[in-house]
Amino acid sequence: MSEEDKGNYSADNIQALEGMEHVRLRPSMYIGDVGIRGLHHLVYEVVDNSIDEAMAGYCDTVKVIINEDNSISVEDNGRGIPTGIHKKEGVSALEVVMTKIGAGGKFDKDTYKVSGGLHGVGVSCVNALSNFLKAEVFREGKVFVQEYEKGKPVYPVKEVGTSDKRGTIVTFTPDDTIFAERVYSYETLSKRLRELSFLNKGLTLSIEDKRVIDEKGDTLKETFLSKEGLKEFVQFLDSTREPIIEEVIHIEGEKNGVPVEVAMVYNTSYSENIFSYVNNINTHEGGTHLSGFRRGLTGTLKKYAEDSGLLDKLKFEISGDDFREGLTAIVSVKVGEPQFEGQTKTKLGNREVNAPVSQAVSQMLTDYLEEHPNDAKTIIQKVILAATARHAARKAREMVQRKTVMSGGGLPGKLSDCSGKDPAECEIYLVEGDSAGGTAKQGRDRFFQAIMPLRGKILNVEKAMQHKIFENEEIKNIYTALGVRVGTEEDSKALNLEKLRYHKIIIMCDADVDGSHIETLILTFFFRHMRELIEKGYIYIATPPLYLVKKGKKQAYAWNDEQRDALIDEMKGAGSESSVGIQRYKGLGEMNAEQLWDTTMNPEFRTLRQITIESLIESDRTFSMLMGDEVPPRREFIEQNAKYANIDT
């Protein structure tokens, strides 16, 4: 095929692999789930089609609109989906793309060398899971339209006019028989578009929410355009941390036919934050490209440190962990045929990617260290400090392990354990304060509910070295009570959950400012040191009521001001002469054991908030900003997010 032919995008480039029927039967197989995450993934799939056009060099603008009726429109200025008759299928190529799973130009190597999307599922899956979808194509001076209901065409593709525009507009409404929740989050979509703008520099992505109109009559809008790509991405991620080197270390190029881009920077924190992507897909579970990055980083830094004599006085070995402490990095590769593995299919398995990434990182770092000797020395000093702290942490960790593996008497004295032994049926409450802990012990179901009181505020792990964390009494007690083992020779932060004793870990704090702070400290600890527990869905937050509303013998609980006001109005109209009384619960200790059980601990009536990670990147930034040293970002966050002040006196 000639170069000229490769630039042509026509019906002949569209390949159909198989039918669509089973998408509606088992949607979770194709979009992950039918909850909020799956709902938003429909948008990402359509956007990915547009970005494939951008990666191929034919599109520079993508617009996402949340319409007044909560439908979504995605518009690009690419070549427009081909509308000619598909030779094999006998209908318009547009209809083939929209109604056949795995159909599209991304399966034709000459049309798209690399592509994103949900492993080839594409817009046809979105169509199958939509009540209504309309595709408008602007191509060759003409306008073509086709509409669909639940994935089936309402009429054949038709030409409806002329236009000098170029591109595609897809508008769809999610199927209400599949998605129980169909309200799109502007914030969730805007975060993903910002991320995509960093990953595709030079591409303009915008979002508009027509459901929200301000006093001036304007809708909510944002536009994202990154000129420096991953370099800007790392600066954005680390905006809440203090850097220790002057500039972002960055490389972009091709090694052995694999396009590789890496950006990284070191900061004063003690956490490692490495994010990896393949064709714009966030590979949460890592894979061969991440292994290549780590190998290149460790090997190069270790050689430099040894050659420079900076390790001469160190009496113990440096591990790979030490080179990554305080590191924020993004690794992005483009792969023609990505092979995904892992529990959530977000782990890259292509072996041929490892070496190119390792070589690219090694070359990048070698050049940087030679050209920036002061920064090089600063990085190695950070590594030595991390190694020294890890060595101290190992001793502290071994003390925790010894307590954990002991049976019976090895459990913390403050823990009131449950009698059940099946972790899937057992739950533990981490309760703020001994007083509330005592009440919870009296009110619980002893068979499956364990109570662990925590005294005061636990250590802020965001600003603590690892050995300090393992020396902290409250944190030691959490590790021991859960039965979790931590640390191996290869990875000092690795978790072993084989002996985890509870599959529900419930944080229960007072409904006041101090309680919120303690809650955040505990969540920071779990996010930084036991993230796997969050990812497995084991971490919850209890929601004790804020008010008890009483009138005579009638009483009811309220969890917010709106519920309180509604109960007051309801009781006022009850006809009795007695006045309505309101009790505000400032702390868990103000409830007796029976009340705590009825409102907060009884599985039949309680409300638990399960902690999930919607975006690893946003979660990392938020914890760093809330619990780190930098004050201005935290102040800005509070000013933007504090809707009202509820001051307890």
C-alpha positions in Angstrom: 0.0 0.0 0.0 1.4 3.4 -1.0 1.9 6.3 1.5 -0.9 8.2 -0.4 -3.3 5.2 0.1 -2.4 5.1 3.8 -3.7 8.6 4.2 -7.1 7.6 2.7 -9.7 6.6 5.3 -12.6 5.0 3.5 -15.1 2.1 3.9 -12.5 -0.4 2.7 -10.5 0.3 5.9 -13.3 -0.8 8.2 -13.2 -4.4 9.4 -16.1 -6.1 11.3 -15.1 -8.9 13.6 -18.3 -10.2 15.3 -21.9 -9.4 16.3 -23.3 -7.2 19.2 -26.0 -9.2 20.9 -24.1 -10.3 24.0 -23.1 -6.7 24.9 -26.6 -5.9 26.3 -26.7 -9.3 28.1 -23.4 -8.9 29.9 -22.4 -5.2 29.7 -20.0 -5.5 32.7 -17.7 -7.7 30.5 -17.3 -4.8 28.1 -17.3 -1.6 30.2 -16.3 -2.9 33.7 -19.6 -2.4 35.5 -23.0 -0.8 35.1 -22.5 1.7 38.0 -21.2 5.2 37.9 -17.8 4.1 36.6 -19.3 2.2 33.6 -21.6 5.1 32.9 -18.7 7.5 32.5 -16.7 4.9 30.6 -19.3 5.3 27.8 -18.1 8.8 27.3 -14.4 7.8 27.4 -15.0 5.3 24.6 -16.5 7.9 22.3 -13.7 10.4 23.2 -11.1 7.7 22.5 -12.3 7.3 19.0 -11.7 11.0 18.5 -8.3 10.8 20.1 -7.3 8.0 17.8 -7.9 10.5 14.9 -5.7 13.0 16.8 -2.9 10.4 17.2 -3.1 9.6 13.5 -2.6 13.4 12.8 -6.1 14.3 11.5 -7.8 16.0 14.5 -6.8 18.7 16.9 -10.1 19.5 18.8 -12.5 17.4 20.8 -15.6 18.7 22.5 -17.7 17.0 25.2 -21.1 18.5 26.0 -23.4 17.3 28.8 -26.8 18.3 27.4 -29.7 19.6 29.4 -31.4 16.2 29.4 -28.2 14.5 30.7 -27.4 13.1 27.2 -23.8 13.4 26.0 -22.4 14.8 22.8 -18.8 14.3 21.6 -17.6 16.3 18.6 -14.3 16.2 16.8 -12.8 17.8 13.7 -11.2 14.6 12.3 -11.8 13.0 9.0 -15.3 11.8 9.8 -16.3 8.2 10.0 -16.5 6.7 6.5 -20.0 6.5 5.1 -19.5 4.6 1.8 -20.9 1.1 1.3 -18.9 -1.6 3.1 -18.1 -4.3 0.6 -18.5 -7.3 3.0 -21.5 -6.0 5.0 -23.4 -4.3 2.2 -24.3 -1.3 4.3 -22.7 2.1 5.1 -19.4 1.8 6.9 -20.8 4.2 9.5 -23.5 1.6 10.3 -20.9 -1.1 10.5 -18.8 0.9 13.0 -21.8 1.7 15.1 -23.4 -1.7 15.2 -20.7 -4.3 15.0 -18.4 -5.0 18.0 -14.8 -4.7 17.2 -15.5 -2.9 13.9 -13.4 0.2 13.1 -10.4 1.6 11.5 -8.2 0.8 14.5 -8.1 -2.9 13.4 -6.6 -1.8 10.0 -2.8 -1.2 10.7 -2.5 1.2 7.9 -5.3 3.5 9.2 -4.3 3.6 12.9 -0.8 2.4 14.0 -1.9 2.7 17.7 -5.2 3.3 19.3 -6.8 3.6 22.8 -10.3 2.6 23.6 -11.5 -0.3 25.7 -9.3 -2.9 24.0 -11.2 -2.6 20.7 -14.8 -2.5 22.0 -15.4 1.0 20.7 -18.4 3.1 20.0 -20.6 0.2 19.0 -20.6 -0.9 22.6 -21.8 2.6 23.6 -24.5 2.3 21.0 -25.7 -1.1 22.3 -26.0 0.3 25.8 -27.8 3.5 24.8 -31.6 4.2 24.6 -30.8 6.5 21.7 -27.7 7.4 19.7 -27.3 9.8 16.8 -24.2 9.9 14.6 -23.6 13.0 12.5 -20.7 12.9 10.0 -19.2 15.9 8.2 -17.2 14.5 5.3 -16.3 15.5 1.7 -18.5 18.6 1.9 -21.6 16.6 2.9 -23.5 15.9 6.1 -24.6 12.3 6.9 -26.9 11.1 9.7 -28.0 7.9 11.3 -30.0 7.3 14.5 -30.2 4.1 16.6 -32.2 2.7 19.5 -30.6 0.2 21.8 -27.9 -0.3 19.1 -30.2 -0.9 16.2 -30.5 1.5 13.3 -33.8 3.5 13.1 -33.1 4.1 9.4 -30.3 3.7 6.9 -27.5 6.3 6.7 -28.8 9.4 4.9 -27.3 12.5 3.4 -29.0 15.6 4.9 -27.1 18.5 3.5 -23.8 20.2 2.7 -21.2 21.7 5.0 -17.6 22.8 5.0 -17.1 21.3 8.5 -15.2 18.1 8.9 -15.5 15.5 11.7 -18.0 13.5 13.7 -20.6 14.3 16.4 -22.0 11.4 18.5 -24.9 12.1 20.8 -26.2 9.4 23.1 -28.5 8.7 26.1 -27.5 5.7 28.4 -30.1 2.9 28.6 -32.2 3.3 31.7 -32.9 -0.5 31.8 -29.1 -1.1 32.2 -27.8 2.0 34.2 -29.7 2.7 37.5 -27.7 5.9 37.9 -27.6 8.1 34.7 -26.5 11.5 36.0 -23.1 12.5 34.7 -20.5 14.1 36.9 -18.9 17.2 35.3 -16.0 16.9 37.7 -15.3 13.3 36.8 -15.4 13.9 33.0 -13.3 17.1 33.3 -10.6 15.3 35.2 -10.3 12.6 32.5 -10.2 15.3 29.8 -7.4 17.2 31.6 -5.5 13.9 31.9 -6.0 13.2 28.2 -4.8 16.7 27.3 -1.5 16.0 29.1 -1.1 12.7 27.3 -1.8 14.2 23.9 0.0 17.5 23.8 -1.3 20.0 21.3 -4.8 18.5 21.4 -7.5 20.9 22.6 -10.2 19.2 24.7 -13.2 21.0 26.1 -16.2 20.2 28.3 -19.4 22.2 28.6 -22.2 21.4 31.1 -25.5 22.8 29.7 -27.3 21.7 32.9 -25.6 24.4 34.9 -26.3 28.1 34.0 -24.9 30.9 36.1 -26.4 34.4 36.9 -25.0 35.7 33.6 -26.7 32.9 31.6 -23.4 31.2 30.9 -22.9 27.4 31.1 -20.1 25.7 33.0 -17.1 25.3 30.6 -13.4 24.3 30.7 -10.8 23.9 28.0 -7.6 21.9 28.3 -4.6 22.2 26.1 -1.1 21.1 27.1 1.9 22.3 25.1 4.5 20.3 26.9 2.6 17.1 27.6 4.0 14.8 30.3 6.4 17.5 31.6 3.4 19.7 32.5 1.5 16.6 33.8 4.3 15.9 36.4 4.3 19.6 37.4 0.5 19.4 37.8 0.8 16.2 39.9 3.5 17.7 42.1 2.0 21.1 42.6 1.2 20.2 46.2 4.8 19.0 47.0 8.2 20.6 47.4 10.7 19.6 44.6 14.3 18.9 45.4 15.6 19.3 41.9 15.4 22.3 39.6 13.5 20.9 36.6 11.5 18.0 35.4 13.6 15.2 33.8 12.0 14.4 30.5 12.5 12.3 27.4 10.5 11.6 24.3 11.5 9.4 21.4 11.4 6.0 19.8 13.4 2.9 20.9 13.2 -0.3 18.8 10.0 0.9 17.2 8.3 1.7 20.5 7.4 5.4 21.1 8.4 6.2 24.7 7.8 9.3 26.8 8.8 9.7 30.4 8.7 12.7 32.8 9.9 12.6 36.4 10.8 14.7 39.3 12.0 14.2 42.9 10.3 15.9 45.9 10.7 16.0 49.7 7.9 13.4 50.3 8.4 9.8 51.4 5.9 8.3 48.9 6.5 6.9 45.4 4.0 8.0 42.8 4.5 6.4 39.4 1.7 6.4 36.8 1.9 4.4 33.6 -0.1 4.6 30.3 -0.4 2.6 27.2 -2.1 4.4 24.3 -3.8 6.7 26.8 -5.1 3.8 28.9 -4.1 4.2 32.6 -2.4 0.8 33.4 -3.2 0.8 37.2 -1.6 -2.6 37.6 1.6 -1.6 35.8 3.2 -4.1 33.4 6.3 -4.5 31.3 6.7 -0.7 30.6 6.7 0.0 34.3 9.2 -2.8 34.9 11.4 -1.3 32.2 11.2 2.1 33.8 12.2 0.8 37.2 15.0 -1.3 35.8 16.4 1.7 33.9 16.0 4.0 36.9 17.6 1.7 39.5 20.5 0.5 37.3 21.5 4.0 36.2 21.2 5.8 39.5 23.0 2.9 41.3 25.9 3.0 38.8 26.2 6.8 39.1 26.2 6.7 42.9 28.8 3.9 43.1 31.1 5.6 40.5 30.8 9.0 42.3 31.9 7.4 45.6 28.7 8.6 47.4 27.9 5.2 48.7 31.4 4.4 50.2 30.4 5.1 53.8 27.0 3.2 53.6 27.2 -0.1 55.5 24.2 -1.8 53.9 22.8 -2.5 50.4 20.5 0.0 48.7 17.3 -1.5 47.3 15.1 -0.5 44.3 12.6 1.1 46.8 15.1 3.6 47.9 15.6 5.0 44.4 11.9 5.7 44.1 11.1 7.4 47.4 9.9 10.9 46.8 9.7 10.2 43.1 6.8 11.3 40.9 6.9 10.0 37.4 4.8 9.2 34.3 5.6 6.6 31.8 3.7 6.6 28.5 4.2 4.2 25.6 2.4 3.6 22.3 2.0 0.0 21.4 0.5 -1.3 18.1 -1.0 -4.5 19.6 -1.2 -4.1 23.4 -1.8 -7.3 25.4 -3.5 -6.6 28.7 -3.4 -8.9 31.7 -4.3 -8.7 35.4 -7.5 -8.6 37.4 -8.9 -5.5 35.8 -7.1 -5.9 32.4 -4.9 -2.9 33.1 -1.5 -4.6 33.2 0.6 -4.4 30.0 2.0 -7.9 29.1 4.0 -7.1 25.9 7.5 -8.3 26.6 9.0 -6.4 23.8 8.2 -3.1 25.6 10.4 -3.7 28.6 13.9 -3.2 27.0 13.0 -0.1 25.0 11.7 1.7 28.1 14.6 0.6 30.2 17.1 1.8 27.6 15.3 5.1 27.1 15.2 5.9 30.8 18.8 4.8 31.3 20.0 7.2 28.5 17.8 10.0 29.7 19.1 9.7 33.3 22.7 9.3 32.3 22.6 12.5 30.3 20.7 14.4 33.0 23.1 13.4 35.8 26.1 14.4 33.8 24.7 17.7 32.9 23.3 18.5 36.4 25.9 17.4 39.0 24.3 19.3 41.8 20.8 17.8 41.2 22.5 14.4 40.8 24.1 14.7 44.3 20.8 15.9 45.8 19.0 12.8 44.3 21.6 10.4 45.6 21.5 12.0 49.1 17.8 11.5 49.1 18.3 7.8 48.1 20.8 7.3 51.0 18.4 8.9 53.4 15.6 6.6 52.2 17.9 3.5 52.5 18.9 4.5 56.1 15.3 5.0 57.0 14.3 1.7 55.4 17.0 -0.1 57.4 15.6 1.4 60.6 12.0 0.6 59.5 12.9 -3.0 58.9 13.7 -3.4 62.6 10.5 -1.6 63.6 8.5 -3.7 61.1 9.9 -6.9 62.4 8.6 -6.0 65.8 5.2 -5.5 64.4 5.5 -8.9 62.5 6.5 -10.7 65.7 3.3 -9.4 67.4 1.2 -10.2 64.4 2.2 -13.8 64.0 1.7 -14.6 67.7 -1.7 -16.0 68.4 -4.2 -14.9 71.1 -2.0 -12.8 73.4 -0.3 -11.2 70.3 -3.4 -9.1 69.6 -3.5 -5.5 70.9 -4.9 -5.3 74.4 -7.4 -2.6 73.3 -8.9 -4.8 70.7 -12.3 -6.4 71.6 -12.3 -9.1 69.0 -15.3 -10.9 67.6 -15.9 -14.7 68.0 -16.4 -15.4 64.3 -13.4 -16.6 62.4 -14.5 -16.2 58.7 -12.9 -12.9 57.5 -15.7 -12.5 54.9 -18.3 -12.3 57.7 -16.2 -10.3 60.2 -15.8 -6.5 60.5 -13.7 -4.2 62.7 -14.6 -0.7 63.8 -11.7 1.7 64.2 -13.3 4.0 66.7 -12.2 7.5 67.7 -11.5 7.6 71.5 -11.8 5.1 74.4 -15.1 6.5 75.5 -16.9 5.8 72.2 -15.0 2.6 71.9 -16.5 1.5 75.2 -20.0 2.3 74.0 -19.4 0.5 70.7 -18.2 -2.6 72.6 -21.5 -2.6 74.6 -23.7 -2.1 71.6 -22.0 -4.4 69.0 -22.9 -7.9 67.9 -20.0 -9.9 69.4 -20.1 -12.7 66.8 -19.0 -10.6 63.8 -18.1 -7.1 65.1 -14.7 -6.3 66.6 -14.0 -2.9 68.2 -10.6 -1.2 68.2 -10.5 2.2 70.0 -7.9 4.7 68.7 -6.5 7.3 71.1 -6.3 10.8 69.6 -5.0 11.6 66.2 -2.8 9.0 64.6 0.5 9.9 62.9 0.3 11.9 59.7 2.1 9.4 57.4 2.3 11.9 54.6 5.1 13.7 56.5 6.7 10.7 58.3 9.6 8.4 57.4 8.8 4.7 57.2 10.4 3.7 60.5 8.5 6.4 62.3 5.3 4.9 61.0 6.1 1.4 62.3 7.1 2.8 65.6 3.7 4.6 66.1 1.7 2.7 68.7 -1.8 3.3 67.1 -0.5 2.2 63.6 1.3 -0.8 65.1 -2.1 -1.8 66.7 -3.9 -1.5 63.4 -1.4 -3.7 61.6 -1.5 -6.3 64.4 -5.3 -6.3 64.7 -5.8 -6.7 61.0 -3.3 -9.6 60.8 -1.6 -8.0 57.8 2.1 -8.7 57.1 4.1 -6.0 55.3 7.4 -5.9 53.6 9.6 -8.3 51.6 13.3 -8.1 50.5 12.2 -6.9 47.1 9.5 -4.5 48.2 9.5 -3.1 51.7 5.9 -1.9 51.3 4.4 -5.0 49.9 1.3 -6.3 51.7 0.5 -9.9 52.5 -3.3 -10.2 53.0 -3.4 -14.0 53.5 -4.1 -13.6 57.2 -6.3 -10.5 57.0 -8.9 -11.1 59.7 -11.7 -8.8 58.5 -13.2 -7.9 55.1 -15.0 -4.8 56.5 -12.8 -2.2 58.1 -15.0 0.6 59.3 -13.7 4.0 60.4 -16.1 5.5 63.0 -15.3 9.1 64.1 -17.2 12.0 65.7 -19.3 14.1 63.3 -17.2 17.3 64.0 -14.0 19.0 62.7 -11.7 16.8 64.9 -13.5 13.7 63.8 -13.1 14.6 60.1 -9.4 15.3 60.7 -8.9 11.9 62.3 -10.9 10.2 59.5 -8.6 11.9 56.9 -5.5 10.8 58.8 -6.6 7.2 58.9 -7.6 7.3 55.2 -4.2 8.8 54.3 -2.5 5.8 56.1 -4.6 3.3 54.2 -4.1 5.0 50.9 -0.3 5.3 51.3 0.4 2.0 53.0 -2.6 -0.4 52.6 -4.0 0.8 49.2 -4.9 -2.8 48.3 -7.5 -2.9 51.1 -9.2 0.1 49.4 -8.9 -1.4 46.0 -10.5 -4.7 47.2 -13.4 -2.7 48.7 -12.7 -3.4 52.4 -12.5 0.1 53.8 -15.7 1.9 54.9 -16.7 5.0 56.9 -19.6 4.8 59.4 -22.2 7.6 59.3 -23.5 8.3 62.8 -26.6 10.7 62.9 -26.2 14.4 63.6 -29.5 14.9 65.3 -32.2 13.3 67.3 -35.6 15.0 66.8 -38.2 14.4 69.5 -41.8 15.3 70.2 -43.5 13.5 73.1 -42.9 9.8 72.7 -42.1 10.1 69.0 -38.5 10.4 67.9 -36.4 10.1 64.8 -32.8 10.5 63.7 -31.5 12.9 61.1 -28.1 12.6 59.2 -28.2 16.2 57.8 -29.9 19.5 58.2 -32.4 18.9 55.5 -33.6 15.7 57.2 -33.7 17.5 60.5 -35.9 20.3 59.1 -38.3 17.8 57.4 -38.7 15.9 60.7 -39.4 19.1 62.6 -42.1 20.1 60.1 -43.6 16.6 60.2 -43.7 16.6 64.0 -45.1 20.1 64.3 -48.0 19.0 62.2 -48.6 15.9 64.3 -51.2 17.8 66.4 -49.7 17.5 69.9 -49.2 20.5 72.0 -45.7 19.6 73.1 -42.8 21.3 71.4 -40.2 19.7 69.1 -36.9 18.9 70.8 -33.6 18.7 68.9 -30.5 16.9 70.2 -27.3 17.6 68.3 -24.8 14.7 68.6 -21.3 16.3 68.6 -19.6 13.0 69.5 -20.2 9.3 69.4 -20.0 9.3 73.2 -23.2 11.2 73.5 -25.2 8.2 72.3 -25.8 5.2 74.5 -25.0 1.7 73.3 -28.5 1.0 72.1 -28.7 4.2 70.1 -25.2 3.6 68.5 -26.3 0.1 67.5 -29.6 1.2 66.1 -28.2 4.1 64.0 -24.6 3.2 63.1 -23.8 -0.4 63.7 -26.9 -2.5 62.9 -26.4 -3.9 59.3 -30.2 -3.7 58.7 -30.4 0.1 59.3 -26.9 1.6 59.1 -25.4 3.4 56.2 -21.8 2.7 55.4 -19.8 4.7 52.8 -17.5 2.5 50.9 -14.1 4.1 50.0 -13.2 3.7 46.4 -10.5 5.2 44.2 -12.1 6.9 41.2 -8.9 8.4 40.0 -5.5 7.4 41.5 -4.0 10.6 40.2 -6.6 12.9 41.8 -6.5 10.9 45.1 -2.7 11.2 45.2 -2.9 15.0 44.7 -5.6 15.4 47.2 -3.9 13.5 50.0 -0.6 15.2 49.3 -2.3 18.6 49.3 -4.4 18.0 52.5 -1.7 16.3 54.6 1.5 17.6 53.1 3.7 20.6 54.0 2.6 23.1 51.3 0.0 25.5 52.8 -1.2 27.6 49.7 -2.7 24.6 47.7 -4.5 23.4 50.9 -5.9 26.9 51.6 -7.1 27.2 48.0 -8.7 23.7 48.2 -10.6 24.6 51.4 -11.8 28.0 49.9 -13.1 26.2 46.8 -14.7 23.3 48.6 -16.0 24.7 51.8 -19.7 25.2 51.0 -20.5 26.3 54.5 -19.0 26.3 58.0 -20.6 24.1 60.6 -19.0 25.4 63.8 -19.5 23.5 67.0 -19.2 25.5 70.2 
